[in-house]
Amino acid sequence: MATLAPHQAAEFQPSHWAERLPPERLDHIPGEKGWPVVGHTFNQLRDPHAFARRMFETYGPVYKVRTMGAWHVALIGAEANELMLFDRAKIFSSDQGWSPVLHRLFPGGLMLLDFDHHRADRRALSIAFKPGPMRHYADSLNRGISKRVREWGGTGGPRDMRFYPAIKQLTLDLAADSFIGLPFGPEADRINTAFVDMVQASIAPIRKPLPFTKMRKGVDGRALLVDYFTRETLRRRAEGAKNDQRQDMFSQFATAEFEDGSLMEVEAVVDHMNFLMMAAHDTITSSATSLVYLLAKNPRWQDRLREELRAITGGSGDLSYDDLARPELTEMAFKEALRMIPPVPSIPRRALRSFEYAGYTVPAGAAVGINPHLVHHMEEHWPDPERFDPERFTADKVKARHKYAWVPFGGGAHMCLGLHFAYMQIKVLMAQLLTRYRIEVAEGYDPDWQAWPIPQPKDGLAITLCPL
């Protein structure tokens, strides 16, 4: 269904993400131009999932749409996910796909590297996810999450709260502790504020750092973090000979070595650290919120997870590193939440060479993308897709399904480097939360979700924590 086009040496070879393919090169691909100047930008922002569903039902698995001032080609289906993410023929540039959004604030992150450069840096950085550091992160997560979850409950009876801002602050604080090795306090707050400013600027409509804009705050935040991480990288490398006991992620990155034993450039360490904090924080915040909401709406499953986690932790809520593989139902529920509300609902790339998919030749230079959210709701893979059913992820059902029908962590060479950290953080959070409280939402409660770029409930998700 998906092959490399015969004319692999394409006529248009983009050397920079800002170069655009002449629109006539896409005349053969069905789609819609939309309104003058803006195209379908507002339609997509208003309800991207309904828009993608309509386009797919109207035009099929390949269609084009003009948005954000340029044409984009959508590739829909599990086969499209496999073609783009596994990328056997090295057709697709992740750098040129993401750079229009992220280049100013998060350059040099793993998602903005391609092929050999990406492989070398990924291999060097993988040291931060070996058993030793991961055991340290587990201890840190249990400590930080236990303390905060107890505070959420307060004293006495049921307590109403907005979960999204609470978990957002917690994941920021946990990142400062586990990622950087900073205790909660003023310095961590300063780092977190700069980081939040960068994330908000990355999706701001005004793309130039004009005074008083989000982009200006983001650029200033990046300057602060670059200065901080540069000084800290040099300091931690100097300390490395005296002290090899630091297990936080930043210290692991600062001393990461390539295969030839050379150290990564300081600038690269800084860029990777900035990007990792962004990628980990926003996606975990979104996916934790989705899971809490779905468990509150499905109390039978909440009870089953609670029973499992109580048995594993002895009722204490502390989930040790050695027990992380045991909460199987909890992992299945998390995977189902990621299916229903994937934290990265669409993934962009740039075609470096022409290729064929579903009967269409897509030319080199085209901005292309897949839609995990749409594929995660296709009935051919997920019967009754709007129903929360963690048992979709039993071993036999996973084996029978297309491998790329579920891609919340991406796939192939760009599979999320921190996915095991994400599983660990969610399992520890659920162990601490569900063994202490019953999570409830009001009858008929159905919050409006901001669907893009990362899903979140617009009202912050109103829940009630009922002490057990």
Secondary structure, 3 states (H helix, E strand, C coil): CEEECCCCCCCCCCCCCCCCCCHHHHCCCCEECCECCCECHHHHHHCHHHHHHHHHHHHCCEEEEEECCEEEEEECCHHHHHHHHHCCCCCEEHHHHHHHHHCCCCCCCHHHCCHHHHHHHHHHHHHHHCHHHHHHHHHHHHHHHHHHHHHHHCCCCCEEEEHHHHHHHHHHHHHHHHHHCCCCCHHHHHHHHHHHHHHHHHCCCCCCCCCCCHHHHHHHHHHHHHHHHHHHHHHHHHHHCCCCCCCCHHHHHHCCECCCCCECCHHHHHHHHHHHHHHHHHHHHHHHHHHHHHHHHCHHHHHHHHHHHHHHHCCCCCCCHHHCCCCHHHHHHHHHHHHHCCCCCCEEEEECCCEEECCEEECCCCEEEECHHHHCCCCCCCCCCCCCCHHHHCHHHHHHCCCCCCCCCCCHHHCCCCHHHHHHHHHHHHHHHHCCEEEECCCCCCCCEECCCCCEECCCCEEEEEEC
